[in-house]
Amino acid sequence: MNELPQDPMMLYSAVNMKLRDRYNSLDELCADLAIDRRELEKRLAEVGFEYSEKLNKFW
């Protein structure tokens, strides 16, 4: 996850921007960036965000 910001709010913003602009799913983003999906979801859940597959974003 070195390509993504460490700050949780910046991470939230960066991931949602990438999901909106480049990726059709969280799995696609994680595979392309070699990120552990569980780790990413855990980090964002710690600050109150969860991923919606229907909306393809964290909220």
BATI-58790 format. One line per 2 residues: number of its first residue (from 1); for each residue x negated, y, z of C-alpha. Coordinates in Angstrom, 2 decimals. Layout:
NUM = X/Y/Z; ...
REM end
This chain:
1 = 0.00/0.00/0.00; -2.99/2.27/-0.45
3 = -1.39/3.96/-3.47; 1.53/5.18/-1.38
5 = 1.61/7.84/1.34; 1.15/6.73/4.94
7 = 3.57/9.28/6.40; 7.00/7.60/6.64
9 = 8.97/10.51/5.17; 6.52/10.95/2.31
11 = 6.59/7.19/1.75; 10.40/7.26/1.62
13 = 10.34/10.07/-0.93; 7.60/8.53/-3.09
15 = 9.22/5.09/-3.19; 12.65/6.47/-4.06
17 = 11.13/8.62/-6.80; 9.37/5.59/-8.28
19 = 12.55/3.52/-8.06; 14.52/6.26/-9.78
21 = 11.99/7.02/-12.51; 10.17/3.75/-13.26
23 = 11.58/0.61/-11.68; 14.89/-1.22/-11.89
25 = 14.44/-2.94/-8.54; 12.37/-2.97/-5.39
27 = 10.97/-6.36/-6.41; 9.73/-4.87/-9.69
29 = 8.06/-1.95/-7.90; 6.39/-4.24/-5.34
31 = 5.14/-6.65/-8.00; 3.71/-3.86/-10.14
33 = 1.99/-2.10/-7.24; 0.98/-5.34/-5.46
35 = 2.92/-4.38/-2.33; 4.41/-6.75/0.21
37 = 8.14/-6.02/0.04; 8.74/-7.14/3.63
39 = 6.03/-4.81/4.91; 7.41/-1.86/2.95
41 = 10.97/-2.51/4.13; 9.75/-2.91/7.71
43 = 7.83/0.38/7.63; 10.84/2.25/6.30
45 = 13.27/0.48/8.63; 11.19/1.69/11.59
47 = 12.25/5.25/10.72; 15.85/4.37/9.93
49 = 15.92/3.61/6.19; 17.20/0.48/4.48
51 = 17.12/-0.57/0.85; 20.32/-0.78/-1.17
53 = 20.04/-3.08/-4.18; 23.29/-1.66/-5.54
55 = 21.93/1.89/-5.49; 18.27/0.86/-6.03
57 = 17.05/3.21/-3.34; 16.31/3.55/0.34
59 = 18.85/5.49/2.35
REM end
